[in-house]
Amino acid sequence: MPDSPLDGIVVIPPGKGMQLEATMRLPRVILADDHKLVAEALQKLMAPHFEVIDNVSDGHQLLKSALSLKPELVVIDVGMPLLNGLEAGRELKNKMPAVKLVFLTMNEDPELALLAMNVGASCYVLKSSAGSELLEAMRMAIQGKTYISPQIARGMQESFIRNPQGRRPKSITPRQRQVVQLLAEGKSMKEAAQILKVSPRTIAFHKYHLMEDLGLKTNAEVLQFAIKNRIVV
């Protein structure tokens, strides 16, 4: 008797196809890095294992994209223009507590890594790491686990013992941190106002109120404050 034309064909019961497709769906990721070549290389690395749904280059773009596209995971550089990765990550976790943050950076400062974990990061990976290490960290983040590159893990423990809360500016609001970063990056009050969609008078109010509260007298001291407190990284 000849073989049936249906031999070798797997019949999926009604409803099972959608379950199988859902099971095989790749985790949705937004990549935030202001270096285009790095971002393109990372996207190719992630493509077989994750669905990169957007690629953004500053913290404001990240917030807008993430709130719209609802990714499971964000891979984010610490040092980004307009709004750095730490502040963007902090705001994103406040608005989307379930999203997983994987910080990817060249900065080996353990105190910076500690700050990243304090804002809700799942992982802190150095850009000098192998690609396989980043992918494994991303998988761990999706599973609700944490990962820190071994090169800085010990330094983080020592930093935590010295300062459990990390080095974070006091008496400064999230909006003031945004204003300070923009001014420290060389933006004028008018340019900062356009970026934050407020009036130049509002920018001036935040700047001078902060300077008065912290005893800062010049723009150079504002810049020094931003660097010391890792608002510009």
C-alpha positions, 0 to 999 in steps of 0.5 A, spaced: 500 500 500 503 506 498 504 511 503 499 516 505 500 523 502 499 525 510 505 521 512 510 525 516 505 531 517 504 533 524 497 535 525 496 541 531 489 540 534 485 547 534 488 552 539 494 549 540 498 553 534 497 559 537 500 557 544 506 554 540 507 561 537 506 564 543 511 559 546 516 561 541 515 568 541 522 572 542 522 577 548 521 584 545 527 589 547 529 596 546 536 598 545 538 605 547 545 607 545 548 613 542 553 610 538 550 608 532 556 603 530 555 600 537 548 600 536 548 596 529 553 591 532 549 589 538 542 589 534 545 584 529 548 580 536 541 580 539 537 578 533 537 571 533 535 571 540 531 577 541 526 581 537 529 588 537 523 593 536 526 599 537 533 603 537 534 610 540 539 614 542 537 618 548 534 618 554 528 622 552 527 617 546 527 611 550 522 613 555 517 615 549 518 609 545 518 604 551 511 607 554 509 606 547 511 599 545 511 596 552 518 592 551 520 586 556 527 588 556 531 595 555 538 594 554 541 601 556 548 605 556 549 609 562 552 615 558 547 618 553 545 625 551 539 629 554 537 624 559 542 619 562 541 612 562 540 612 570 535 617 570 531 614 564 532 608 567 529 610 574 523 614 570 522 608 566 521 603 572 517 608 576 512 608 570 513 600 568 515 596 574 515 590 570 520 592 565 527 589 565 533 594 565 540 591 562 545 597 563 551 596 558 557 601 559 564 602 558 564 605 565 567 600 570 566 605 576 563 600 582 559 606 585 556 607 578 554 600 578 551 600 585 547 606 583 544 602 577 542 597 581 539 602 586 534 605 580 532 598 579 537 594 574 537 587 573 544 587 570 550 591 569 555 589 563 561 592 561 562 593 553 569 590 554 565 583 555 564 578 550 557 578 546 555 571 549 556 574 556 551 580 554 546 575 551 546 571 558 545 577 562 539 578 558 536 571 559 537 572 566 534 579 566 528 576 563 528 570 568 528 575 574 535 574 575 541 579 576 547 579 573 554 583 574 560 583 570 565 579 575 570 585 573 566 590 578 562 585 582 567 585 588 568 593 587 561 594 588 561 590 595 566 594 597 562 601 595 556 598 598 559 597 605 562 604 605 555 607 602 549 603 602 545 608 598 550 610 593 552 617 591 546 620 589 544 628 589 540 630 595 535 636 595 534 635 587 528 633 584 528 629 577 526 635 573 532 639 576 537 633 574 534 633 567 535 641 567 542 640 570 544 635 565 542 639 559 546 645 561 552 641 563 552 638 556 552 646 553 545 647 552 542 654 552 536 655 557 532 656 550 535 649 548 533 646 554 526 649 554 525 646 547 527 639 549 523 639 556 517 643 552 517 648 558 518 655 557 526 658 558 523 662 564 521 655 567 529 653 566 531 659 569 527 658 575 530 650 576 537 652 575 537 658 580 533 655 585 538 649 585 544 654 585 541 657 591 539 651 595 546 648 594 550 654 594 553 654 587 555 660 584 557 659 577 556 655 571 562 652 572 560 649 579 554 647 576 558 643 571 562 640 577 556 638 581 553 634 575 560 630 574 561 629 581 554 627 582 554 623 576 548 627 572 553 627 566 556 620 566 
